[in-house]
């Protein structure tokens, strides 16, 4: 009986061809990559929604103030009293942080804002940002940071316009971005305190 030996070269060729086909079959398709990206974004939906909402509300409100009140409108008759003696709309520029801390350090505060946003993005997995309460907290925080950061980069100061008076005490003028930052930090501290008990 005449038996033919398999050609070693042909065997190696078909073997490598089979391995290549296996590798190609395990490469994710464009559709599966896009689906994975959408799932990752959806996992952070509340974070994105709140961050974008706070940023948009902050910038829209500041543009309205910019077009209706000249800079420096703090005292009557330039300001707009909403609840006389308690709540006014004003237009002031703040080169510092909340409560005018670090006044005149707008560039330093802008760099700090950029660093903070970058750090939150880099450590998003370690921070556990898929948890709902953390998405709410950091969404408010990041939206506020981004709103004030844009002001600092564009005009060198932050536009503040919400002015509250409590008898003889005048609360520091603030804006929607400041509110997002303070509420976001407050939620984070409150939940951290509850978790530690």
Helices and strands as residue ranges (DSSP letters): H 8-26, H 30-43, H 45-68, E 80-83, E 87-94, G 98-100, H 106-122, H 124-127, H 132-155, E 158-166, E 169-170, H 176-196
